Amino acid sequence: MKKIIQMLVVLCLVVFGTQAAFANADKTTVQDGADITTIKRLAVASPRYQQVDPKSPDKTMLTQIIFDASRVSHSYVASYDTVADGIKTASNVDIKSLDRRQAAKVFKENVGNYADAYVVLTVANSSRTTFFFDVYKAGSDELLFTYEIRANSNEGNTVATYNNMCEQFYKHFERAATEQYKNSLKKK
């Protein structure tokens, strides 16, 4: 009996150690004074991304991956295409045909009609791919929340890796909002 318990303890240590070894390195920050509990609608902005590896997703595909990963979220998430089509219908400006800076400016000016906040993904393709997610309040462009996640060295620049990292953002964003809500209830 003692041997079985020892083997189970060793097995548990191996399993938990393996999970920790393959977890992505990440960091979550809620800005001081920011209330992310009020965000019910989130829009996806065009990512800041340069495709380095020809096997990695292109910018259009990455924009779709960010939106598709929102299926793990309980919030309403508007895709970049939805916001772009809405802007085109409302003001007859096609932000997809504008250069990056002009498109970002028009997006920021109009995103408040479609969402409470918007998320901008910045991708750093160094030795290990790092995603920086910044959530801004629509209208005021006030930074509310940041999330940084780094791919493991054994993960390639693939759709699966990018999708996993985007899903982690949505999970951590909701977890931070839930924690902030619970903390506000404790203060009352």
C-alpha positions in Angstrom: 0.0 0.0 0.0 2.8 2.4 0.9 4.5 1.8 -2.5 1.2 2.6 -4.3 0.9 5.9 -2.5 4.5 6.8 -3.2 4.0 6.0 -6.9 0.8 8.1 -7.0 2.7 11.0 -5.4 5.5 10.8 -7.9 3.0 10.5 -10.8 1.2 13.7 -9.5 4.5 15.6 -9.3 5.4 14.6 -12.8 2.0 15.5 -14.2 1.9 18.9 -12.5 5.6 19.6 -13.3 5.0 18.9 -17.0 2.0 21.2 -17.1 4.0 24.0 -15.5 6.9 23.5 -17.9 4.7 23.8 -21.0 2.7 26.8 -19.8 3.2 30.1 -21.8 4.9 32.9 -19.9 2.3 35.7 -19.5 1.6 38.9 -17.6 -1.7 40.7 -16.9 -2.0 44.4 -15.9 -5.2 46.3 -15.1 -4.4 50.0 -15.2 -4.9 52.0 -12.0 -8.4 53.5 -11.9 -9.6 51.5 -14.9 -13.0 49.8 -14.6 -13.0 46.8 -17.0 -16.2 45.4 -15.4 -18.3 47.8 -17.5 -17.0 46.4 -20.8 -19.8 44.4 -22.4 -18.9 44.8 -26.1 -15.3 44.5 -27.3 -14.1 45.3 -30.8 -11.0 43.8 -32.5 -8.7 46.4 -34.1 -6.3 45.7 -36.9 -3.2 44.0 -35.4 0.3 45.6 -35.6 2.0 42.7 -37.3 4.6 42.0 -39.9 4.7 38.5 -41.3 8.3 37.3 -40.9 8.0 33.5 -41.4 6.3 32.5 -44.7 4.7 29.6 -42.8 3.0 31.9 -40.3 -0.4 33.4 -40.8 -0.7 36.7 -42.7 -2.2 39.8 -41.3 -5.7 39.1 -42.6 -5.6 35.6 -41.2 -4.3 36.9 -37.8 -7.2 39.4 -37.6 -9.6 36.5 -38.2 -7.8 34.4 -35.6 -8.2 37.1 -32.9 -11.9 37.2 -33.6 -12.4 33.4 -33.8 -10.6 33.0 -30.5 -13.3 35.1 -28.8 -15.5 32.0 -28.8 -14.1 31.3 -25.3 -15.3 34.7 -24.2 -18.7 35.4 -22.6 -18.6 39.0 -23.9 -19.8 40.2 -27.2 -16.9 40.7 -29.5 -17.2 42.6 -32.8 -14.8 41.6 -35.6 -12.6 44.1 -37.4 -14.6 43.4 -40.6 -17.9 44.2 -38.9 -16.7 47.5 -37.6 -15.1 48.4 -41.0 -18.3 47.5 -42.8 -20.3 49.6 -40.3 -18.0 52.6 -40.8 -18.2 52.2 -44.6 -22.0 52.2 -44.4 -22.3 55.1 -41.9 -19.6 57.5 -43.3 -18.7 56.0 -46.7 -15.1 55.6 -45.7 -13.4 52.3 -46.5 -10.8 51.9 -43.8 -9.5 48.7 -45.4 -8.3 50.7 -48.4 -6.6 53.4 -46.3 -3.0 53.2 -45.1 -2.4 51.8 -41.7 -2.2 55.1 -39.8 -5.3 56.7 -41.4 -7.3 53.5 -41.0 -6.3 53.4 -37.3 -7.4 57.0 -36.8 -10.8 56.5 -38.5 -11.3 53.2 -36.5 -10.6 54.9 -33.2 -13.0 57.8 -34.0 -15.9 55.5 -34.9 -15.4 52.3 -32.8 -17.5 53.8 -30.0 -20.6 53.2 -32.1 -20.0 49.4 -32.1 -18.2 48.6 -28.8 -17.4 49.8 -25.3 -13.7 49.1 -25.8 -11.3 47.7 -28.4 -8.3 45.5 -28.4 -5.1 46.0 -30.3 -2.7 43.2 -30.8 1.0 43.9 -31.3 3.2 40.9 -32.4 6.9 40.8 -31.7 8.6 38.2 -33.8 12.0 37.7 -32.1 13.5 34.5 -31.0 10.1 33.6 -29.4 6.9 35.1 -30.6 5.3 37.5 -28.1 1.8 38.9 -28.2 0.9 42.2 -26.6 -2.8 42.8 -26.2 -3.9 46.4 -25.2 -7.5 47.2 -24.4 -8.6 50.8 -24.8 -11.8 52.5 -23.9 -13.8 53.5 -27.0 -14.1 57.2 -27.4 -11.4 58.3 -25.0 -8.6 55.8 -26.1 -7.7 55.4 -22.4 -5.6 52.3 -21.8 -7.5 49.9 -19.5 -5.9 46.6 -19.6 -2.7 44.9 -21.0 -1.8 41.3 -21.5 1.5 39.9 -22.6 2.0 36.3 -23.6 5.2 34.6 -25.0 5.2 31.4 -27.0 7.3 28.6 -25.7 10.5 27.9 -27.6 9.1 24.6 -28.9 6.0 26.3 -30.4 6.2 27.4 -34.0 4.5 30.4 -35.7 1.4 28.5 -36.6 -2.3 29.1 -36.6 -2.7 26.8 -33.7 -0.1 28.7 -31.6 -1.6 32.1 -32.5 -5.1 30.8 -31.7 -4.0 29.4 -28.3 -2.4 32.7 -27.4 -5.4 34.7 -28.4 -7.7 32.4 -26.5 -5.5 32.9 -23.4 -6.0 36.7 -23.8 -9.8 36.4 -23.6 -9.7 34.0 -20.7 -7.3 36.3 -18.7 -9.4 39.4 -19.6 -12.6 37.9 -18.3 -10.7 36.5 -15.2 -9.4 40.0 -14.4 -12.9 41.6 -14.9 -14.4 38.9 -12.5 -11.7 39.5 -10.0 -12.1 43.3 -10.2 -15.9 42.9 -9.7 -15.4 40.6 -6.7 -13.0 43.1 -5.1 -15.4 46.0 -5.6 -18.1 44.0 -3.8 -15.7 43.4 -0.9 -15.1 47.1 -0.5 -18.8 47.9 -0.1 
